[in-house]
Every structure is written in C-alpha cells, then in structure tokens.
C-alpha cells in the first residue's frame, strides 16, 4: 500500500508526484518533485537575511556577497529570475568632501565697511578677472573708498560659509532630474603642487551640483563626489571621459547609465563641463596658484556660488543656472539673500 504524504510543493502545487530525497544539513526530511525536479524540506527554517546585506531595489529579495573589493562590495540576488547586481561603496572609500570644510564668517556683523562695498568687491573679483589691487583702485576712484588690497583678499576668502549657507537653503527647492549629469576633473596648483578639482554638472541647467578638491585622482574621490550629489536628483545617465576611476562609482547609482565619451565626434560629448572648466581656468590664471588648501577651497566655493546664482549665462537666455532649475524669488527675498538673482 502506497504511503500518502499530506504535502504539496509550493512552486508547482504538486501534491502527489514527489518522493523522499534524503535529509538536509539539519537532519530534516527532504523531498523532490517529479515534475520540476526541485528539492525542499518542510521543517527547515527559512534563511535569515544578513543584517548588513542590502535588499534588491526592484523585487525586494535577499542578496548574497558576490565580490568584496577594496573600495566597494558587489551583491547579487538569490532569485535567478531577478538576476540583478548591486554595487555598494565601502565607508572607507567615501571621505568628507572638501566643499563641507569651509572656514570663515557666516554674517556681515562687525565689519568696518558697508555691505554694498563688500558685495561690489566680491562681484568684481568673481565675475571678472580683476586682481585685488585693481579692485582697490576702482573703489578708490569710483566710490572714494580707501580699502587695502589685503582687506579685499580677506573678504574674498572669509565669506565662503555665508554663501554656502545660502546655497544650502535654496538647493532643496530646485529640480535636477535631467537626462544627463556630466563629471570631470581639472588641475589646480597649491603651493606649486598639483591638486585635482572633481566636479559634477547638470546638463539642462548648467548647475554645478558639487565639487571636491583633493591631491589624488582615483576611485575614492569619484565615490566621494557622487555620494554628495546622489540625493540631489535622479539622472538617467552620467557622462564622463574614459578615465577608469568613474566606472565603479557610477555603478553604485542603481538604474543610471554610464556614458564614456570616446571622441569629439560622438553624439554625446562632455563639452558642457569642459566649458565650465574653461571659464574657471580663465579666472584661475589671474591667481597664479593658491597659497594654501583652505584658502583655495574657499575661493573655489565662492566662484562656483557666483557661477550658479549670480552670473547670467547667454546659453541660458540670460538666466542663471539656479533660475533654470526653478528658482523664483520675490524682490524682498532677493534683498535678504544679497546677490542671488
């Protein structure tokens, strides 16, 4: 007489065509389906997910560690039908970006000169190619204001946290969900040594999403700048040159395509961020290098603020990148935010 099993295989709902197939590692009886050939054990407890392993962003299923590299970990998903792959950067690969290391004043209190004089000096320095001595000469000739070029140099450096706080207030109201973000790096010299300025720029608005100044030019720096700008939007693609440092960091952005530009004859180029680099270099050449990392970081932060919020662009029909991203302020609010257009 055949023995009846009060069981059913959960996938194909087979209740009769299966047989015993040994025992599992815990000593529980295993069964095998005659139709599909799968094996299972009814008394085996389900596997618990590793607390540090992420879930699939598409199907929500568990993952296992496929590769463990120096700067990132590669996870794959247990279900073969899903077959997704996830790249997660390690905490040691992501450092604090230089754009968050600014120093100086956060207001205009206890200043000897009026605010409008300080703002005019900042505008002449960051919107043009004037030196500190030329700005002091213009203020003395036009406005009859006696200001030392050393004082103007301090103004152009020490107010970086003030304008950074203004940008932090306004950026959450802007929209950067464009088709493409462009990534590139350029060289600056600090005390005669090479440093690399890492940049991410939005294609539709020309808005510089973030920057990172570092001595090295490797994947950890690319991880750092991408982790900073990741919460600001969801692009469809990241456009970069063929430098290897961008390959793995871009893979950590789920669902984002990586377009590596091969030549200037391609349909998609990196000309937008190269145009910004050209304008930055034209301003940077008048400085003949920077004296310290801290001052260079502050000066670059101020230049990028003026580029995003103050300077109108002919390619944007006379608007600033912030206005193209959806910034609309009342006259009263503009006066409160000083130079913001």
Beta strands, then each sheet from edge to edge (+ up, - down):
strand 1: 18-23
strand 2: 29-33
strand 3: 39-41
strand 4: 63-68
strand 5: 72-77
strand 6: 85-89
strand 7: 180-190
strand 8: 193-202
strand 9: 208-214
strand 10: 237-240
strand 11: 257-260
sheet 1: 1+ 2- 3+
sheet 2: 4+ 5- 6+
sheet 3: 9+ 8- 7+ 10+ 11+
end
